[in-house]
Amino acid sequence: MEERVRKREVKVCPVVFRKSGNYRELLLFEHPLADVQLVKGTLEPSDISIESAALRELEEESGLSSVSSTHYLGCWESGFQNHLWHFVLCEIDQELPNSWSFFTQDDGGHEFNFFWHKLGSKPDLKCHKVFFDAIKQVEILCI
């Protein structure tokens, strides 16, 4: 895996859910240049663990830092640019709003618009195929 980390092929995806009635919702965001996405980033050589990398990415991209616990869900060969994704469930202590915006420093700075997607529902989202497939993978791992 060290070689893949060096090549920046290993990705971490912090997964955040909330309960809404009898179902769960998955946190997604709209990128101003790249449509709907999950929070995801590159595992850096300096990261202590996959879980710590997921926490770093979650804070960098969403501003969320009040994670009470993490649980490794599994990995997935995305079939996109040889990327291996690691999914980490991040339990959040605070109640989160239905939607919010966060200005991230990524790629020179962007405003990301966060929202919730009902887990298991037909994704009617404008997103790259890799994110559509990643959402399906989260559902496989969590339903």
VENJOBEL-V383666 format. One line per field, one symbol per residue. ss: DSSP state (H for helix, E for strand, C for the rest). A space follows every 10 residues. Layout:
ss: ???
This chain:
ss: CHHHHHCCCE EEEEECEEEE CCEEEEEEEE ECCCEEECCC EECCCCCCCH HHHHHHHHHH HHCCCCEEEE EEEEEEECCC CCCEEEEEEE EECCCCCCEE EEEECHHHCE EEEEEEEECC CCCCCCCCHH HHHHHHHHHH HHC
